[in-house]
Amino acid sequence: MKAESRRTDKPTPKGGRLGLLLFLPLLLAGCATLSGNVQQQVLDAKKTMAPTLVHIRPVKEVFVQGQRQEVLAVGSGFIISADGFVVTNEHVAGESSQVICVLSDNSELEARVVGTDPDTDIAVLKLEAGRDLPYARFGRSASLESGELVLAMGSPHGLTRSASLGIISVTDRYLGDSGGITAPYNNWIQTDAAINRGNSGGPLVNLRGEVIGINTLALLGAENVGFAIPADIAREVIDAIIANGRVQRSWLGLSFQEMRAKTDDPSVQGAVIADVAPVSSAHEAGVKPGDILVGVNGQPVNAHYEEDLPAVRKRIADLPVGEKVTLQLLRGDTAIEIEAVTEEKMASKGMQAEFLEWGFTVAEMTPELARRAQVPPGEGLLVSGCIPGGLASASGLAAGDIILKMDEETIRSLSQFDELYNKAIDEKTKLIMLFVKRGAVTRFVLINSEGMGEAPVDKEMLEYVD
């Protein structure tokens, strides 16, 4: 996905015509080496899917150095129902103030974001077209085999209605579970069909014209190494979002490693518990790092290799929230059972808001952040940025601080802080005392609405003079 300027003065986007001129010859050139029957299948698949493609222009809300900004971006998507549901990536449509969709006939419609799921990077939009729309059908990703021909379709670099031909390189590529970009509950379909910026959210299509994946990632610095979310995972998430606006998952506070981290013996089955969150149901029940999870409610668990880990995490996530679960464990050579109650997995990031008069932005505290910061659950707000030279910065507030109190009142929500802030502005309160936590240290920060004089010196800008 990349930033681009808004273009509304042309009934037919140039990108659409250029996309056809550039990519259709390449597609046909690739097909020329195929047998006539396969070539026709490729062309039929493209013809089937093309009317369902959507070019997406979201207006993204970003928070930079204490300010809220709006940035134009581009991405891809596809229609999945006649009444106008559209699928794309969460990183395309999430946190957007407006989403414009350009359909295959070049008509433009504003879309409503039905819901998003950051854990799988999936978003569902809704169009009100006033007519039945052409829509894509899903295939089964579980039946894919390496070497199958596929088409990656969408709007690479804003070039609409584009298609690239390739094969399935690997059906279950594991990309790790850190860095915030890879999904914890699924492996990835790896393909050599070209996936570029702007392709995000578009369909990966088999020769039957079915969606078997959602184009999402590309390996920087490599040619034709792209990754798609498997359709089977996507359909579960999409159904949940359409029904409930979100995906509910269970959480016990467990982190896993593959069994090979502990033994090379393939006969030893289970998943190594690498970590137990200190404030969690599993911790309270007595689960310890180093235990081996061999079963959940009597159903065996096995993650001998890294690519087996997403299925183990999904097994926990799919349990009903608030219900007792029995974990079968190995602790050393001893088999034990421990009962724990599942909690709902909360959002990985909180909502943000801008407080322009004081020159800073804050974000809601997520349960994970509260645990790491050792802040009581449901309390505090994270300072996500300060405007350089602004009132908050001049008063000594800094990004990463956690606001615990305002004038002796404990902060428990973003809406509460907004109310206190607006009251102070309306009443022209001169001095506001914030009680904040910075790392392991708590301190007071005095906001003086009349200004604090010179801002404190940035210590990183100091150096010794010989």
C-alpha positions in Angstrom: 0.0 0.0 0.0 1.3 3.5 -0.8 0.2 7.0 -0.5 -1.3 8.7 -3.6 -3.3 11.9 -4.4 -7.1 11.7 -4.7 -8.3 11.7 -8.4 -12.0 12.4 -8.9 -11.9 14.4 -12.1 -11.8 11.5 -14.6 -14.7 9.1 -15.2 -12.3 6.4 -16.2 -9.0 6.3 -14.1 -5.9 6.2 -16.2 -4.5 3.6 -13.9 -7.2 1.2 -15.1 -6.4 1.5 -18.8 -2.6 1.5 -18.1 -3.1 -1.6 -15.9 -4.7 -3.4 -18.8 -2.1 -2.3 -21.3 0.9 -3.3 -19.1 -0.3 -6.4 -17.4 -2.6 -8.2 -19.9 0.3 -8.6 -22.5 2.5 -10.0 -19.7 -0.3 -12.4 -18.7 -0.8 -13.5 -22.3 2.9 -13.9 -22.8 3.0 -16.2 -19.8 0.0 -18.1 -21.1 1.6 -18.5 -24.6 4.0 -21.1 -23.1 1.1 -23.1 -21.7 -1.1 -25.7 -23.5 -4.2 -24.2 -25.2 -6.5 -25.7 -22.6 -4.6 -24.3 -19.6 -4.3 -20.9 -21.3 -8.1 -20.8 -21.7 -8.5 -21.7 -18.0 -6.3 -18.8 -17.1 -8.2 -16.4 -19.3 -11.5 -17.7 -18.0 -10.4 -17.3 -14.3 -9.4 -13.7 -14.9 -12.7 -13.0 -16.8 -14.7 -14.5 -13.9 -12.9 -12.6 -11.2 -12.4 -9.2 -12.9 -15.9 -7.8 -12.4 -15.6 -8.4 -8.6 -12.4 -6.5 -8.1 -12.5 -3.3 -6.1 -9.8 -0.5 -6.1 -9.8 1.0 -2.6 -8.9 4.5 -1.7 -8.9 4.9 2.1 -8.3 8.1 4.0 -6.1 6.8 6.9 -5.9 8.4 10.3 -2.4 8.5 11.6 -0.9 10.0 14.7 2.6 11.5 14.3 4.5 13.5 16.9 1.3 14.4 18.9 -0.9 15.3 16.0 -3.7 13.5 14.1 -3.1 13.5 10.3 -5.1 12.2 7.4 -3.2 10.3 4.6 -4.6 9.1 1.3 -3.6 5.5 0.4 -4.5 2.8 -2.1 -5.3 -0.9 -1.8 -7.3 -3.7 -3.3 -10.3 -5.8 -2.4 -13.1 -7.9 -3.9 -16.9 -8.2 -3.6 -18.1 -11.4 -1.9 -21.9 -10.9 -2.0 -24.5 -9.5 -4.3 -25.6 -7.0 -1.6 -22.2 -5.4 -1.5 -19.9 -6.9 1.2 -16.2 -6.4 0.3 -13.1 -8.0 1.7 -9.7 -6.4 2.0 -6.8 -6.2 4.4 -7.1 -4.5 7.8 -3.9 -2.6 7.1 -5.7 -1.1 4.0 -9.1 -0.1 5.5 -8.5 -0.1 9.3 -8.3 3.2 11.1 -9.8 5.1 8.2 -12.0 8.1 8.3 -13.3 7.4 4.8 -13.1 4.6 2.3 -13.9 5.1 -1.4 -14.3 2.0 -3.6 -13.9 2.1 -7.3 -15.8 -0.8 -9.0 -14.9 -2.6 -12.2 -17.3 -0.3 -14.2 -15.4 2.7 -12.8 -18.3 3.8 -10.5 -17.2 5.2 -7.1 -19.0 4.3 -3.9 -18.2 5.2 -0.3 -17.9 2.1 1.9 -18.8 1.5 5.5 -16.2 -0.4 7.5 -18.2 -3.3 9.0 -15.3 -4.6 11.1 -11.7 -5.5 11.2 -9.5 -8.2 12.6 -5.8 -7.1 13.1 -4.8 -10.6 14.2 -5.5 -12.0 10.6 -5.2 -8.6 8.8 -8.7 -8.9 7.4 -11.4 -6.1 7.0 -14.9 -6.3 5.7 -16.6 -3.3 4.0 -20.2 -2.7 3.0 -21.3 -1.0 -0.2 -24.8 0.4 -0.8 -25.0 0.2 -4.6 -28.7 0.0 -5.0 -28.3 -3.0 -7.3 -27.0 -6.6 -7.2 -23.2 -6.7 -7.7 -21.1 -9.4 -9.2 -19.3 -11.3 -6.5 -16.4 -13.8 -6.0 -16.6 -17.3 -4.7 -14.2 -18.9 -2.3 -12.3 -22.2 -3.0 -10.7 -24.5 -0.4 -7.2 -23.5 0.5 -6.7 -26.8 2.4 -6.7 -28.7 -0.9 -4.0 -26.6 -2.5 -0.8 -28.2 -3.7 2.6 -26.7 -4.5 3.0 -26.0 -8.2 -0.7 -25.1 -8.9 -1.2 -22.1 -11.2 -2.7 -19.0 -9.6 -3.5 -15.4 -10.4 -2.7 -12.5 -8.0 -5.2 -9.8 -8.8 -5.8 -6.2 -7.7 -4.3 -2.7 -8.1 -0.5 -2.9 -7.8 0.9 0.6 -7.5 -2.6 1.9 -8.2 -2.9 0.1 -11.6 -6.4 -1.2 -11.4 -7.7 -4.6 -12.7 -4.2 -6.1 -12.9 -3.3 -9.8 -12.9 -0.1 -11.7 -12.6 0.4 -15.4 -13.2 2.4 -17.7 -11.0 2.4 -20.9 -9.0 1.9 -21.9 -5.4 5.4 -22.1 -4.0 4.6 -23.3 -0.5 1.1 -24.0 1.0 2.0 -23.5 4.6 4.8 -21.0 5.0 5.5 -20.0 8.7 6.6 -16.4 9.1 7.0 -16.2 12.9 4.8 -14.5 15.5 6.7 -11.2 16.3 6.9 -7.7 14.9 3.1 -7.1 14.7 2.9 -7.9 11.0 2.5 -11.7 10.9 -0.7 -13.4 12.0 -0.5 -15.8 15.0 -3.3 -18.1 13.9 -2.4 -19.1 10.3 0.5 -20.1 8.0 0.7 -18.3 4.7 0.3 -19.3 1.1 3.6 -18.4 -0.7 3.4 -17.6 -4.4 5.7 -16.4 -7.1 2.8 -14.5 -8.7 3.8 -10.8 -8.4 2.4 -9.1 -5.3 3.3 -5.4 -5.1 2.3 -2.3 -3.2 -1.4 -1.7 -3.8 -2.1 -5.5 -4.2 -2.9 -5.8 -0.5 -6.4 -7.1 0.0 -6.8 -8.4 -3.6 -7.7 -12.0 -4.3 -5.3 -14.9 -5.1 -7.3 -17.0 -7.6 -7.1 -20.6 -8.8 -7.8 -21.6 -12.4 -11.5 -22.3 -11.5 -11.9 -18.6 -10.8 -12.2 -19.1 -7.0 -10.5 -17.1 -4.3 -8.1 -19.3 -2.4 -6.2 -16.5 -0.6 -6.0 -12.8 0.1 -2.8 -11.1 -1.1 -1.1 -9.4 1.9 2.7 -9.5 2.1 5.7 -9.3 -0.2 9.3 -10.0 0.8 11.3 -6.8 0.4 14.3 -7.0 -1.7 13.2 -10.3 -3.4 11.5 -10.8 -6.7 8.2 -12.6 -6.8 8.1 -13.8 -3.2 4.6 -12.9 -2.0 2.2 -14.3 0.7 -1.5 -14.6 1.0 -3.9 -15.4 3.8 -5.4 -18.8 3.2 -9.1 -18.7 2.2 -10.2 -21.2 4.8 -8.9 -19.0 7.6 -10.3 -15.9 5.9 -13.9 -17.3 5.6 -14.1 -17.9 9.3 -13.0 -14.4 10.1 -15.3 -12.8 7.4 -18.3 -14.7 8.7 -17.7 -13.6 12.3 -17.2 -9.9 11.3 -20.4 -9.9 9.2 -22.4 -11.5 12.0 -20.9 -9.6 15.0 -18.7 -6.8 13.7 -15.6 -8.4 15.2 -13.9 -11.7 16.0 -14.1 -13.0 19.6 -11.2 -15.2 20.7 -10.2 -16.9 23.9 -7.0 -16.3 25.8 -5.2 -18.1 28.6 -1.9 -16.2 28.6 0.2 -18.9 27.1 3.1 -18.6 24.6 4.4 -21.6 22.7 7.5 -23.0 21.1 7.8 -26.0 18.8 8.9 -29.4 20.4 12.1 -29.3 18.5 13.2 -26.5 20.9 13.3 -29.2 23.6 13.8 -32.5 21.9 14.6 -34.0 18.5 12.6 -37.1 19.3 9.6 -37.0 16.9 7.7 -39.5 19.1 7.4 -36.9 21.9 4.3 -34.9 21.0 3.0 -31.7 22.4 3.8 -28.0 22.4 6.4 -26.4 24.7 5.0 -23.6 26.9 7.6 -20.9 26.6 6.0 -18.2 28.7 3.0 -17.7 30.9 1.6 -14.1 31.3 1.9 -13.0 34.9 -1.7 -11.8 35.2 -3.6 -14.5 33.4 -5.9 -17.5 34.0 -3.1 -20.0 33.2 -0.7 -18.4 35.7 -3.3 -18.4 38.4 -4.1 -22.0 37.7 -0.4 -23.0 38.1 0.8 -23.5 34.5 4.6 -22.9 34.3 7.1 -22.1 31.6 8.7 -25.4 30.4 5.5 -27.4 30.8 4.6 -29.3 27.7 0.9 -29.0 26.5 -0.1 -32.4 25.2 -3.9 -32.0 25.2 -6.8 -29.6 25.5 -10.0 -31.0 26.9 -8.7 -34.5 26.0 -7.9 -33.7 22.4 -4.2 -34.2 21.5 -1.9 -31.2 20.7 1.3 -31.5 18.7 3.7 -28.8 17.4 6.9 -30.6 16.5 7.8 -27.9 13.9 7.3 -24.1 13.8 4.6 -24.3 11.2 2.5 -26.4 13.6 2.3 -23.5 16.1 -0.5 -21.5 14.5 -2.9 -24.4 14.8 -2.1 -24.8 18.5 -2.7 -21.1 19.2 -6.0 -21.3 17.2 -7.1 -24.3 19.2 -6.9 -22.1 22.3 -8.4 -19.1 20.6 -11.4 -21.1 19.3 -12.5 -22.2 22.8 -15.7 -20.5 24.2 -14.9 -17.4 26.3 -15.5 -17.8 30.0 -15.6 -21.6 30.1 -13.5 -24.0 32.1 -10.8 -25.8 30.0 -8.8 -28.8 31.1 -5.1 -28.8 30.0 -3.2 -32.0 29.8 0.5 -31.3 30.6 3.8 -32.9 31.0 6.0 -31.4 33.8 9.3 -33.3 33.6 8.2 -36.9 33.4 5.0 -36.4 35.3 1.6 -36.1 33.5 -0.7 -33.6 35.2 -4.0 -31.9 34.5 -4.8 -28.3 35.2 -8.1 -26.5 34.9 -8.3 -22.8 33.8 -11.0 -20.5 32.7 -10.7 -18.8 29.3 -10.7 -15.0 29.1 -11.5 -12.9 26.0 -8.5 -11.9 24.1 -8.5 -8.1 24.0 -7.4 -5.8 21.2 -3.7 -5.6 20.5 -3.8 -1.8 20.2 -6.1 0.8 21.6 -8.0 3.8 20.1 -6.1 7.0 19.8 -7.2 10.6 20.3 -5.7 14.1 19.8 -5.8 16.8 22.4 -4.7 19.8 20.3 -4.8 22.5 22.9 -2.2 20.7 25.0 -0.3 19.4 22.0 -0.3 15.6 22.4 -2.1 12.4 21.6 -3.0 9.4 23.8 -4.0 5.8 23.2 -6.0 3.4 25.3 -4.1 0.9 27.4 -4.4 -2.6 26.1 -4.4 -5.5 28.7 -1.0 -6.6 27.3 0.5 -3.1 27.7 -1.0 -2.8 31.2 0.6 -6.1 32.2 4.0 -5.1 30.9 3.8 -1.6 32.5 2.5 -3.1 35.8 -0.5 -0.8 35.7 -3.8 -2.0 37.2 -6.2 -3.3 34.5 -8.6 -0.7 33.2 -6.5 2.3 34.4 -4.3 4.8 32.6 -3.7 6.1 29.1 -0.6 5.9 27.0 0.9 9.1 25.7 1.5 8.2 22.0 3.1 11.5 20.9 3.8 15.1 21.8 4.1 18.1 19.4 7.7 19.4 19.7 7.6 22.7 21.5 3.9 22.2 22.4 2.4 22.7 25.8 2.6 19.0 26.9 6.2 18.7 25.7 7.2 22.0 27.4 5.7 20.7 30.6 7.8 17.6 30.5 5.4 15.0 29.2 6.9 12.5 26.7 5.8 9.8 24.4 5.6 6.5 26.3 4.4 8.1 29.5 1.3 6.6 31.1 -1.2 9.1 32.6 -2.6 7.6 35.7 -4.4 10.6 37.2 -5.5 14.1 36.4 -5.9 16.4 39.4 -6.2 13.4 41.8 -8.9 11.7 39.6 -7.9 8.2 38.5 -8.0 7.9 34.7 -10.1 4.8 33.6 -11.1 5.6 30.0 -10.4 7.7 27.0 -13.9 9.2 27.2 -13.3 10.2 30.9 -10.0 11.9 30.1 -11.7 13.7 27.1 -14.4 15.0 29.5 -11.9 16.2 32.1 -9.8 17.8 29.3 -12.7 19.7 27.8 -13.8 20.9 31.2 -10.4 22.3 31.9 -10.4 24.1 28.5 -13.9 25.4 28.9 -13.2 26.7 32.4 -9.8 28.1 31.4 -8.2 26.2 34.2 -4.6 27.5 34.5 -2.9 24.6 36.3 -3.6 20.9 35.7 -1.6 18.3 37.6 -1.0 14.9 35.8 0.3 11.9 37.7 2.2 9.8 35.2 4.4 6.6 35.1 7.6 6.6 33.0 9.2 3.2 33.0 9.4 2.1 36.6 9.2 5.6 38.0 6.1 7.7 38.8 6.2 11.5 38.6 4.0 14.6 38.5 3.7 16.8 35.4 2.2 20.3 35.7 0.3 21.5 32.7 0.3 25.3 32.7 -2.2 26.6 30.2 -0.4 30.0 30.1 2.8 28.3 29.0 5.9 26.9 30.7 8.6 29.1 29.0 11.4 27.2 27.3 11.0 23.6 26.6 13.4 21.2 28.3 16.6 20.4 26.4 16.6 17.1 24.6 19.5 15.1 26.2 20.1 13.2 23.0 21.2 16.5 21.4 24.0 17.1 24.0 27.6 16.1 23.5 30.9 16.7 25.4 33.1 19.5 24.1 36.8 18.7 24.3 
